[in-house]
Structure formats: structure tokens, C-alpha cells
Amino acid sequence: MKIAYFDIFAGIAGDMVLGAFVSSGIDPDDIMKELTKLKLGGVDLRVSKVVRSGITAAKVDVVVAGETEKVSDLGSGVHLHSHGKHGSDSQEHSHSHAHGRSYLEIKHLIQESDLSESVKRNSLDIFRKIGEAEAKIHDTTVEKIHFHEVGAVDSIVDIVGTAVCLELSGAEAVYTSPVRLGSSGYFEAKHGVLPVPGPAALEILKDYPVVFNDVPYELTTPTGAAIVASLSKGLLKDRPVEIKSIGYGAGSRELERLPNLLRVVIGEVSSSLEEDHVVLVETNMDDINPQLIPHVIERILAVGATDAFVIPLLMKKGRPGFLLSVLASETQLNAIALEIFSQTTTLGLRIQHIQRMKVRRELKKVSTSFGEVKVKESYVNGNKRVMAEFEECKRIAESRSLPLIEVIQKLNSELNHE
């Protein structure tokens, strides 16, 4: 399995992630090709080389209408009198395009774009993490928040660009080292002096391993924290990795005691078995129209669930009903819960955090007697298994007027014989 490992030895910010991926070999032109799908207008990326402690790194700046943006990360900048910017790279700016957008406006901007579903999903997860943290700090709801920096063009580019880079890298999972935070310092925001680390970054990283350095700057910004909290499966925990490429992304601030860099390692995890943690969301339903169930499952899968299924039940008072079970990553929990509530009659959900073990698998295209076919390749105890995807078999059967069972048997026999 291909992974991206974030070595966060000096903190993490959105522009540092972009720089690290570019340094690792991702083409900035390919990133921009995807970012134009947001239709922000007049946006470009400016990539330069910087040297920190003798290490050459990529510095990525967002250029809008020919001018480099100065706000380079999300800060505690909601409409509730908190338009300041915090983070190791913060600078004031007054361009009209940085006045901000609400969370709902950004959500609409991404959902209505032509970006891939995985890029949309990951981008929205990151934005929501920031929105939930700010909502808690300011005692309001995500939907009511109108951010200042969250709507700045370069902040949107940093977040969506990160999701694009992850897709372009081919990484199926993200792991990190413990996240480094500054401490024993303060920074100025519009609404007053705040401690380092800032409230938003700290709130976002609850339940994630962190280290408090005695560097008096906010090494990890809210965007960086949200990227980790949304995308990462956790610490790598001594799993062997075959390194394919390495990249360094630079932040704007020069630090005295350590290089202000993020290191990204792209590599292959060699084990045939994989472990991860998912959430199991369940609810019993005794008053839903059974005709709605296929649509409910389809909608739940569309918002990012790993799996969803329904089992008939005999409920209290002898009522027939259904058990809806959904497996998903923790980052998708809120989106899936909202979808279930909106699409069904249920009023409550049961949520369990469970560990999952699965066989490593990979989707490939191979040449067969039926032409090029998508297959799923897996390994168990060193033995290779290849299975044709059902939809591919169905497509071939329909296009050639053949029995579906005949196509499946012939393909699987041919693939595993080879």
C-alpha cells in the first residue's frame, strides 16, 4: 500500500504541505490544472527554492491577480470579532479577496466544482474540522460561522491543493509523527492576545499525539492541524516502509533553533495485512418505507461511507423493522450522521469505534481475451489472488451478449491461471 508520511519535526501549515508534495515530485502545473476547477479566477502558484539548515526545500506562495497573497493559513478568524491570523507564517493583509467566505459558501464552492469525489471529500473534511473547532471556541454552530481567513483565496488553495496532491501522489493513506506544537508564547489577534498554541489548533488536535516544544511560536497552525486530524490514520508505529520519494516544504518564518520545514515521505508499506480504526454507526428503523432503503444506502455511500447494509429485524411489540449498519472513517462521521438523519425517519444513532483488519488490495487494469479489464489484486500469506470487478464483467456480458456467469468464470480462470 502506498502511503504519505508527514514527519512533523517543526510543525505543519497548509503552505508547508503543498511545498513538501511539490518537492517530492508532484508537478505544480498538475496541481493548478485541478485548482482551476474551483473557478476562483486569476489564481496561480509561485514555487521557489529556499535553504533551511542546509536543506533545500520548496516554498509555495499563492498568487492572485499577479500579487502574492500574504495570508497563508487559517487562523482564529470568525465573524465573531476574531478576524486575526495566527500561526508561524502570519502577516496582515487587506486585499478584497481575503474578506472571507462562510463555511457554507466554501462547501457550495467545492461541491459544485468538477473536482474528483475524493478531493471534494478530503477538502470538506479539513474545512469542517476547522469550523467545528471555531464553533466550539466561540459557542456557536458551524453553519453560523463566517470566517475571515477561512475564505481567503490562498487558504482555500492550500486546503484543496493538499487534497489534490494526495490524490496525485497515489497515496492510499496518510500517517504522521507526533505533531509538534510551540508553547510559552503569545500572539496578537484582532480580539486580543492569545496563547501559543492557539485555541483552534489545540482543539482540532484533541485525541491526537502531540509534543509541546518550548519554541514560543505556533509551529502548527489550524490548517496544518486540520490536515492531520482529517487525513491521518495515526502514527506509523514502526511499520516497515520502502521509500519512493522525499520532499521538504518550507514555512515563511525563519526559526532560530530548528529548520521551519515539513518533511513528506512517499513510500510503500510492505505488509499484506492492514489495520485501521473505523466507526460503526447503527440505527433501528420500524417506520421507514422499504422502497427508500436502496436510495438511503446509495446516499450514505456517496458521502464517504466504506460500507452500508440493512438487515431485517423483529422489533419490540412484534413490529417488523430494519437494522441500518454503516462503516466509515471517523472523519466522515458527522457527514454520515447528517445524511442518515435527513434521509430516514430515525431519531438516534449508536456509534462504536472498532479496529479493522483487512487484506491489502490494489485495483489494476490488465489485458485479457475480453480486452483491458479492471481487476482487484490481493495477497494472502504470499499467495496472489486476482478477481475481475463485477461491473466490468457485467459490462462485457452486456456488450457481447454473453451470459454473465460465463464471463465471470472465464475471466477469473484466465486471470488466476496467468
Buried (B, 14 or more C-beta within 10 A) or exposed (E): BBBBBBBBBBBBBBBBBBBBBBBBEBEBEEBBEBBBBBEBEEBBBEBEEBEBEEEEBBBBBBBBEEEEBBBBBBBBBBBBEBBBBBBBBBEEBEBEBBEBBBBBBBBEBBEEBEBBEEBBBBBBBBBBBBBBBBBBBBEBEBEBBBBBBBBBBBBBBBBBBBBBBBBBBEBBBBBBBEBBBBBEBBBEBBBEEBBBBBBBBBBBBEEBEBEBBEBEBBBBBBBBBBBBBBBBBBBBEEBEBEEBBBBBBBBBBEBEEBBBBBBBBBBEBEEBEBEBEBBBBBBBBBEBEEEBBEEBBEBBBEBBBBEBEBEEBEEEEEEEBBBBBBBBBBBBBBBBBEBBBEBBEBEEBEBEEEEEEEEBBEEEEBEBEBEEBBBBBBBEEEEEBBBBBEEBBEBBBEEEEBEEEEBBEBBBEBBEEE
